[in-house]
Amino acid sequence: MKRDLIRKLLALTLVSSFVFSFAACDMDLKLKADDEEEEEEEEEDEEEEEETEETTVETTSEVTEETVIETEPSEETEAPSYDIETGDTLWGIEPGEEWCQAYIDYIEDDTSDFGEINGDYTDTFQYTLIYLDDDDIPELFINTNIEASGEIVCTYHDGEVEELWLSRIGTMYIPGSGLLYSNTGHMDWYPVLITSLEGGSFNYVAGGEYYLDSEAMNEQAEDPDIEEYEMIYAYEWGGVEVSEEEFYDSINSIFDLEQGIRPTCWFALGEFLDVLETGHYDSYDHEYELIEGNVTYQQAQQECEDRGGYLVVISNDLEAQAVADLIEEQGMGDYFFYTGYLASQYVGDVFYPAAFYYPDMTSPTDSSSEFGLYMDYSFTSYKAPDYDLESFSAPYFDGMNHNCGILKYYEDEDFVYLFEGPYDLNTDPSYSSVLGYICEFDAED
């Protein structure tokens, strides 16, 4: 562990503004090619690219032509869809790989720095893998979903796990480039930091900050001709005062913000450990049935149990996509579907946070968040294109009770989003004719 680097990065208060990612999980998945000839051709192409492109990382805060890093993602990081019918595994994982076990050991080591915060907050953490650099081993990315706890990026190199702590959440990266971009502060102070992963270690590339210009704000306040005040910020890059345009030009000369993405394909802890051990998430081989019915939530729940299943429990973005594909395939895009999601509530003396629940009230996605599911899941209501983020207003079920989770398919996105609605949606004429529910069935042993 490079503790000096970690302390330096923490002191700079990393983070980027919370970025809602609507990208599908395909951007972060990498499946190993079955055809050896294609693999050889890709290697030859990469060798040719390496001969013609020069990529250097200058570990200084000054931005020069030498600090510019080629940020075009390589074809190797453009992953095909995850197709369980062909026997593919997530990220091309082969059970027993050394890097998988190393990440498992890192996560489960309660004596490490990570282990010290992991114990009490495990339920809020989300895990995924990303291809930050251009080698065959993905990086471990952990989002604590706690602003002050931040995020952790780990890489496996020469038999060791190296970690980078980011002091806030919201980091972006460019697949295959090795570059991380952090930009989130608070109290009108926003530090920006760009780091790179090279040769198994994380390196400082460049940084700056922008903050409220108190002098300019005071001058504005004293001007009697100004009726509406605007926020005025001062910008520094590498310790030198610059204009706003120069500030962002400096960033983009190193990290192309238009190419930066947030990680996707988040998993809760238990399911992520399954992924590292087997290459599959827990419910990858489950089956689903869409049923049309003008019923209450409780009636739908009972009907699924009578059929030998349960109301669908969606625990990751890939499962959400599988359900979306089924809805599109069966031409039921206009329907609203009850799911196994419940809004936060007391059952007797026991409080249950908003989450998906199995019939026995256990859940793979428990959350203490006041918003229910973690906001980094792509199918949460806040990611829907017609959700009003300013007023936190959903496009459906306004003025109704919010008791359970109701899924809606969006044709333009070919995806589903989860909204909280009433148990008795069947009593509303606007929904009663397009109401249904989704039953999930475990794979047979």
C-alpha positions as CSV (number, residue, x, y, z in Angstrom):
1,M,0.0,0.0,0.0
2,K,1.4,3.4,-0.9
3,R,0.4,5.2,2.2
4,D,2.2,8.5,1.4
5,L,0.3,8.8,-1.9
6,I,-3.0,7.9,-0.2
7,R,-2.4,10.6,2.5
8,K,-1.5,13.1,-0.2
9,L,-4.6,12.4,-2.2
10,L,-6.9,12.5,0.8
11,A,-5.4,15.8,1.8
12,L,-6.3,17.2,-1.7
13,T,-10.0,16.2,-1.1
14,L,-10.7,14.4,-4.3
15,V,-14.0,13.8,-5.9
16,S,-16.1,14.6,-8.8
17,S,-19.6,16.0,-8.9
18,F,-22.2,13.3,-8.7
19,V,-22.7,12.1,-12.2
20,F,-25.8,10.2,-13.1
21,S,-24.7,7.4,-15.6
22,F,-27.2,6.1,-18.0
23,A,-24.7,3.9,-19.8
24,A,-25.4,0.2,-20.0
25,C,-23.2,-2.2,-18.2
26,D,-21.6,-3.3,-21.5
27,M,-19.1,-0.5,-21.3
28,D,-17.5,-2.0,-18.2
29,L,-17.7,-5.7,-19.1
30,K,-14.9,-7.6,-20.9
31,L,-15.4,-11.1,-22.1
32,K,-12.5,-13.3,-23.2
33,A,-12.6,-14.2,-26.9
34,D,-13.3,-17.9,-27.7
35,D,-11.6,-17.7,-31.1
36,E,-7.8,-17.8,-30.8
37,E,-7.3,-16.3,-34.3
38,E,-9.3,-13.2,-33.4
39,E,-7.3,-12.9,-30.2
40,E,-4.0,-13.0,-32.1
41,E,-5.3,-10.4,-34.6
42,E,-6.2,-8.0,-31.7
43,E,-2.7,-8.4,-30.2
44,E,-1.1,-7.6,-33.6
45,D,-3.3,-4.5,-33.9
46,E,-2.4,-3.4,-30.4
47,E,1.3,-3.8,-31.2
48,E,0.9,-1.6,-34.3
49,E,-0.9,1.0,-32.2
50,E,1.8,1.0,-29.6
51,E,4.5,1.6,-32.3
52,T,2.6,4.6,-33.6
53,E,1.3,6.2,-30.4
54,E,3.3,7.6,-27.6
55,T,1.6,7.9,-24.2
56,T,3.5,9.4,-21.3
57,V,2.5,10.5,-17.8
58,E,4.3,13.5,-16.3
59,T,4.0,13.4,-12.5
60,T,3.9,17.2,-12.1
61,S,1.1,19.7,-11.7
62,E,2.3,21.7,-14.7
63,V,0.3,21.0,-17.9
64,T,2.6,20.7,-20.9
65,E,2.4,18.9,-24.2
66,E,4.3,16.0,-22.6
67,T,1.6,15.5,-20.0
68,V,-1.1,14.8,-22.6
69,I,-2.2,11.2,-22.5
70,E,-4.0,9.5,-25.4
71,T,-7.5,8.9,-24.1
72,E,-9.1,7.1,-27.0
73,P,-10.5,3.8,-25.5
74,S,-8.9,0.8,-27.2
75,E,-11.1,-1.7,-29.0
76,E,-10.1,-4.2,-26.3
77,T,-12.2,-2.3,-23.7
78,E,-15.3,-2.1,-25.9
79,A,-17.0,-5.2,-24.4
80,P,-19.8,-7.2,-26.0
81,S,-23.0,-7.9,-24.2
82,Y,-23.1,-10.5,-21.5
83,D,-24.9,-13.5,-22.9
84,I,-25.3,-16.4,-20.5
85,E,-26.7,-18.7,-23.2
86,T,-23.2,-18.8,-24.8
87,G,-21.5,-19.6,-21.5
88,D,-19.9,-16.2,-21.2
89,T,-18.9,-15.0,-17.7
90,L,-18.7,-11.4,-16.5
91,W,-15.4,-9.8,-17.3
92,G,-14.3,-13.1,-18.7
93,I,-13.7,-14.5,-15.2
94,E,-12.5,-18.0,-14.9
95,P,-13.1,-19.4,-11.4
96,G,-9.9,-19.6,-9.4
97,E,-8.0,-16.8,-11.1
98,E,-5.4,-15.3,-8.8
99,W,-6.6,-11.7,-9.2
100,C,-10.2,-12.7,-8.2
101,Q,-9.0,-14.3,-5.0
102,A,-6.8,-11.3,-4.3
103,Y,-9.7,-9.0,-4.5
104,I,-11.8,-11.3,-2.3
105,D,-9.0,-11.4,0.3
106,Y,-8.8,-7.6,0.1
107,I,-12.5,-7.1,0.7
108,E,-12.7,-9.7,3.5
109,D,-9.5,-8.5,5.4
110,D,-11.0,-6.7,8.4
111,T,-7.5,-5.7,9.6
112,S,-6.8,-3.4,6.7
113,D,-7.6,0.3,6.4
114,F,-10.6,-0.7,4.2
115,G,-11.7,-3.4,6.7
116,E,-11.9,-0.7,9.4
117,I,-14.7,1.1,7.7
118,N,-16.2,-2.0,5.9
119,G,-17.7,-3.7,9.0
120,D,-20.3,-1.2,10.0
121,Y,-21.3,0.0,6.6
122,T,-21.1,-3.1,4.4
123,D,-24.8,-2.8,3.5
124,T,-24.2,0.6,1.8
125,F,-21.2,-0.4,-0.3
126,Q,-21.4,-1.3,-3.9
127,Y,-18.8,-3.1,-6.0
128,T,-17.9,-3.5,-9.6
129,L,-14.9,-4.1,-11.9
130,I,-13.6,-1.6,-14.5
131,Y,-10.9,-1.8,-17.2
132,L,-9.0,1.3,-16.2
133,D,-5.7,0.5,-17.9
134,D,-5.1,-1.7,-21.0
135,D,-4.1,-5.0,-19.4
136,D,-6.2,-8.1,-19.0
137,I,-6.9,-7.8,-15.3
138,P,-9.8,-5.4,-14.4
139,E,-9.6,-3.0,-11.4
140,L,-11.8,-3.3,-8.4
141,F,-14.0,-0.2,-7.8
142,I,-15.8,0.3,-4.5
143,N,-18.4,3.0,-4.0
144,T,-19.2,3.4,-0.3
145,N,-22.3,5.5,-1.1
146,I,-21.2,7.7,1.9
147,E,-19.8,11.0,0.7
148,A,-17.3,11.3,3.5
149,S,-16.0,7.7,3.0
150,G,-15.5,8.2,-0.7
151,E,-14.5,5.5,-3.2
152,I,-11.6,3.0,-3.5
153,V,-9.9,1.8,-6.7
154,C,-7.7,-1.2,-6.5
155,T,-5.4,-2.8,-9.0
156,Y,-3.7,-6.2,-9.0
157,H,-0.1,-6.2,-10.2
158,D,2.8,-8.7,-9.6
159,G,0.8,-10.6,-7.0
160,E,-0.2,-7.6,-4.9
161,V,-3.3,-5.4,-4.6
162,E,-2.6,-1.6,-4.7
163,E,-5.3,0.7,-3.5
164,L,-6.2,4.3,-4.2
165,W,-8.6,6.1,-1.8
166,L,-10.7,8.9,-3.2
167,S,-12.1,11.1,-0.4
168,R,-15.5,11.7,-2.0
169,I,-17.8,9.9,-4.5
170,G,-18.4,10.6,-8.2
171,T,-15.1,9.6,-9.8
172,M,-15.0,9.2,-13.6
173,Y,-12.5,7.3,-15.8
174,I,-11.8,6.6,-19.5
175,P,-11.7,2.9,-20.2
176,G,-8.2,1.7,-21.2
177,S,-6.5,5.0,-20.6
178,G,-5.4,4.6,-17.0
179,L,-6.9,8.0,-16.2
180,L,-9.1,8.9,-13.2
181,Y,-10.8,12.3,-12.8
182,S,-12.2,13.5,-9.5
183,N,-14.1,16.8,-9.1
184,T,-16.4,17.3,-6.1
185,G,-16.1,19.6,-3.2
186,H,-18.4,21.4,-0.9
187,M,-18.9,24.8,0.7
188,D,-18.1,26.5,-2.6
189,W,-14.6,24.9,-2.8
190,Y,-14.1,22.3,-5.6
191,P,-10.7,20.6,-6.0
192,V,-9.9,18.7,-9.2
193,L,-7.4,15.9,-9.4
194,I,-6.3,13.7,-12.3
195,T,-4.4,10.5,-11.5
196,S,-3.2,7.7,-13.7
197,L,-2.6,4.0,-13.3
198,E,0.6,2.9,-14.8
199,G,2.7,-0.2,-14.1
200,G,0.6,-1.2,-11.2
201,S,0.8,2.1,-9.3
202,F,-1.4,5.2,-9.1
203,N,0.4,8.4,-9.9
204,Y,-0.5,12.1,-9.6
205,V,-0.8,13.7,-13.0
206,A,-2.2,17.2,-12.5
207,G,-4.7,19.2,-10.4
208,G,-6.4,22.4,-9.7
209,E,-9.3,24.0,-7.9
210,Y,-12.1,26.5,-8.2
211,Y,-13.8,28.3,-5.4
212,L,-16.1,31.2,-4.7
213,D,-14.4,34.5,-5.4
214,S,-15.3,36.4,-2.3
215,E,-13.8,39.7,-3.5
216,A,-15.7,39.6,-6.8
217,M,-18.9,38.7,-4.9
218,N,-18.4,41.6,-2.5
219,E,-18.0,44.0,-5.4
220,Q,-21.1,42.6,-7.0
221,A,-23.1,43.1,-3.8
222,E,-22.0,46.7,-3.5
223,D,-23.1,47.5,-7.1
224,P,-26.6,49.1,-6.8
225,D,-27.3,48.5,-10.5
226,I,-27.2,44.7,-10.2
227,E,-30.6,43.2,-9.5
228,E,-29.7,39.5,-9.7
229,Y,-26.5,38.3,-8.4
230,E,-24.5,35.4,-10.0
231,M,-22.0,33.1,-8.5
232,I,-18.5,34.1,-9.4
233,Y,-15.6,31.6,-9.1
234,A,-11.9,31.9,-9.2
235,Y,-9.9,29.2,-10.9
236,E,-6.4,27.8,-10.3
237,W,-4.5,25.1,-12.2
238,G,-1.2,23.8,-10.9
239,G,-1.1,26.6,-8.3
240,V,-1.5,29.3,-11.0
241,E,-4.5,31.5,-11.3
242,V,-6.2,30.9,-14.7
243,S,-9.5,31.8,-16.4
244,E,-12.4,29.4,-16.5
245,E,-11.7,28.6,-20.1
246,E,-8.1,27.9,-19.4
247,F,-9.0,25.8,-16.4
248,Y,-11.2,23.4,-18.5
249,D,-8.8,23.5,-21.4
250,S,-6.1,22.2,-19.0
251,I,-8.4,19.4,-17.8
252,N,-9.4,18.4,-21.3
253,S,-5.8,18.4,-22.6
254,I,-5.2,15.5,-20.2
255,F,-8.6,13.9,-19.5
256,D,-11.3,14.3,-22.2
257,L,-14.4,15.0,-20.1
258,E,-16.7,13.9,-22.9
259,Q,-15.2,10.4,-22.8
260,G,-15.2,10.1,-19.0
261,I,-17.8,7.7,-17.6
262,R,-19.0,6.5,-14.2
263,P,-18.6,2.8,-13.4
264,T,-21.8,0.7,-13.9
265,C,-22.9,-2.8,-13.2
266,W,-22.9,-2.4,-9.4
267,F,-23.3,-5.3,-7.1
268,A,-24.0,-5.7,-3.4
269,L,-21.3,-7.4,-1.4
270,G,-22.6,-11.0,-1.3
271,E,-23.5,-11.0,-5.0
272,F,-20.2,-9.4,-6.0
273,L,-18.2,-12.2,-4.1
274,D,-20.3,-14.7,-6.1
275,V,-19.2,-12.9,-9.3
276,L,-15.5,-13.1,-8.3
277,E,-15.9,-16.8,-7.4
278,T,-18.0,-18.0,-10.3
279,G,-18.1,-15.3,-13.0
280,H,-21.9,-15.0,-12.6
281,Y,-24.2,-13.0,-10.4
282,D,-26.5,-15.1,-8.2
283,S,-29.7,-14.9,-10.3
284,Y,-28.1,-15.0,-13.8
285,D,-30.0,-18.3,-14.6
286,H,-33.4,-17.4,-13.2
287,E,-36.5,-17.3,-15.2
288,Y,-39.2,-14.6,-15.3
289,E,-42.9,-14.5,-16.2
290,L,-44.9,-11.4,-17.1
291,I,-48.5,-11.7,-16.0
292,E,-51.3,-9.3,-16.9
293,G,-53.7,-8.7,-14.0
294,N,-55.9,-6.0,-12.5
295,V,-54.8,-6.9,-8.9
296,T,-53.3,-5.5,-5.8
297,Y,-49.7,-5.9,-4.8
298,Q,-50.6,-8.5,-2.2
299,Q,-52.7,-10.5,-4.7
300,A,-49.8,-10.4,-7.2
301,Q,-47.4,-11.5,-4.5
302,Q,-49.6,-14.5,-3.5
303,E,-50.1,-15.5,-7.2
304,C,-46.3,-15.6,-7.7
305,E,-45.8,-17.8,-4.6
306,D,-48.6,-20.1,-5.7
307,R,-46.8,-20.6,-9.0
308,G,-43.6,-21.5,-7.1
309,G,-41.8,-18.2,-7.4
310,Y,-41.9,-14.7,-6.0
311,L,-42.4,-11.1,-7.2
312,V,-39.2,-10.2,-9.1
313,V,-36.2,-9.1,-7.0
314,I,-33.8,-7.1,-9.1
315,S,-30.4,-6.9,-7.5
316,N,-28.3,-5.4,-10.3
317,D,-28.4,-3.6,-13.7
318,L,-27.9,-6.8,-15.7
319,E,-30.9,-8.4,-14.2
320,A,-32.9,-5.2,-14.9
321,Q,-31.8,-5.4,-18.5
322,A,-32.9,-9.0,-18.7
323,V,-36.4,-8.0,-17.5
324,A,-36.5,-5.1,-19.9
325,D,-35.6,-7.4,-22.8
326,L,-38.5,-9.7,-21.8
327,I,-41.0,-6.9,-21.7
328,E,-39.9,-5.6,-25.1
329,E,-40.0,-9.2,-26.5
330,Q,-43.6,-9.8,-25.3
331,G,-44.8,-6.4,-26.4
332,M,-45.9,-5.2,-23.0
333,G,-44.1,-1.9,-22.9
334,D,-47.2,0.0,-22.0
335,Y,-47.7,-1.9,-18.8
336,F,-46.8,-1.1,-15.2
337,F,-45.5,-4.1,-13.2
338,Y,-45.5,-4.9,-9.5
339,T,-42.2,-6.1,-8.2
340,G,-40.8,-7.4,-4.9
341,Y,-39.6,-3.9,-3.9
342,L,-41.1,-2.4,-0.8
343,A,-40.8,1.2,0.4
344,S,-39.3,1.7,3.9
345,Q,-41.7,0.6,6.6
346,Y,-42.2,-1.1,10.0
347,V,-43.4,-4.7,10.1
348,G,-44.4,-5.0,13.7
349,D,-41.5,-3.6,15.7
350,V,-38.9,-4.2,12.9
351,F,-37.9,-1.4,10.5
352,Y,-37.2,-2.4,7.0
353,P,-35.4,0.1,4.7
354,A,-36.6,0.6,1.1
355,A,-35.3,-2.4,-0.9
356,F,-36.3,-5.5,-2.9
357,Y,-37.4,-8.3,-0.6
358,Y,-37.9,-12.0,-0.9
359,P,-41.1,-13.5,0.7
360,D,-39.1,-14.1,3.9
361,M,-38.2,-10.4,4.1
362,T,-34.5,-10.9,3.3
363,S,-33.0,-8.8,0.7
364,P,-29.9,-8.6,-1.5
365,T,-30.1,-4.8,-1.8
366,D,-30.7,-3.5,1.7
367,S,-30.2,0.2,2.0
368,S,-30.4,2.8,4.7
369,S,-30.7,5.5,2.1
370,E,-33.7,7.8,2.4
371,F,-34.1,7.4,-1.3
372,G,-34.3,3.6,-1.2
373,L,-32.0,1.8,-3.6
374,Y,-28.5,3.2,-4.1
375,M,-28.6,5.9,-6.6
376,D,-25.8,4.3,-8.7
377,Y,-28.1,1.5,-9.9
378,S,-29.2,2.5,-13.4
379,F,-32.8,1.5,-12.9
380,T,-33.7,3.7,-10.0
381,S,-36.4,6.2,-10.6
382,Y,-34.0,9.2,-10.4
383,K,-32.2,8.0,-13.6
384,A,-35.4,8.0,-15.7
385,P,-35.3,10.6,-18.4
386,D,-38.6,12.2,-17.3
387,Y,-37.7,12.4,-13.6
388,D,-37.5,16.0,-12.3
389,L,-34.3,16.1,-10.3
390,E,-34.9,19.7,-9.2
391,S,-38.2,18.9,-7.4
392,F,-37.5,15.2,-6.9
393,S,-40.8,14.5,-8.7
394,A,-41.5,11.2,-10.5
395,P,-43.6,11.2,-13.6
396,Y,-46.0,8.6,-12.2
397,F,-48.1,8.1,-9.0
398,D,-48.2,11.7,-8.0
399,G,-50.3,12.2,-4.8
400,M,-50.6,8.4,-4.3
401,N,-49.2,6.3,-1.4
402,H,-45.7,5.0,-2.0
403,N,-45.8,1.5,-0.6
404,C,-44.2,-0.7,-3.2
405,G,-42.0,-0.8,-6.3
406,I,-43.6,-0.6,-9.8
407,L,-41.5,-1.1,-12.9
408,K,-42.0,0.8,-16.1
409,Y,-40.4,0.0,-19.5
410,Y,-39.0,2.9,-21.6
411,E,-38.8,2.1,-25.3
412,D,-36.4,4.8,-26.2
413,E,-33.9,3.6,-23.6
414,D,-34.8,-0.1,-24.0
415,F,-34.6,-0.2,-20.2
416,V,-36.8,-0.2,-17.1
417,Y,-37.1,2.2,-14.2
418,L,-38.4,1.6,-10.7
419,F,-41.0,3.9,-9.1
420,E,-42.7,3.8,-5.8
421,G,-46.5,3.5,-6.0
422,P,-49.5,2.2,-4.0
423,Y,-50.4,-1.3,-3.1
424,D,-53.8,-0.8,-4.8
425,L,-52.8,0.7,-8.2
426,N,-55.6,-1.4,-9.6
427,T,-58.2,1.0,-8.2
428,D,-57.0,3.8,-10.4
429,P,-58.7,3.7,-13.9
430,S,-55.5,5.3,-15.4
431,Y,-53.5,2.2,-14.6
432,S,-56.0,-0.7,-14.1
433,S,-56.1,-1.6,-17.8
434,V,-52.3,-1.7,-18.2
435,L,-51.3,-3.4,-14.9
436,G,-49.4,-6.6,-14.3
437,Y,-46.7,-8.2,-12.3
438,I,-43.5,-10.1,-12.8
439,C,-42.8,-13.5,-11.2
440,E,-39.2,-14.7,-10.7
441,F,-38.3,-18.4,-10.5
442,D,-35.0,-19.8,-9.1
443,A,-33.1,-22.2,-11.3
444,E,-33.8,-25.8,-10.7
445,D,-31.0,-27.7,-9.0
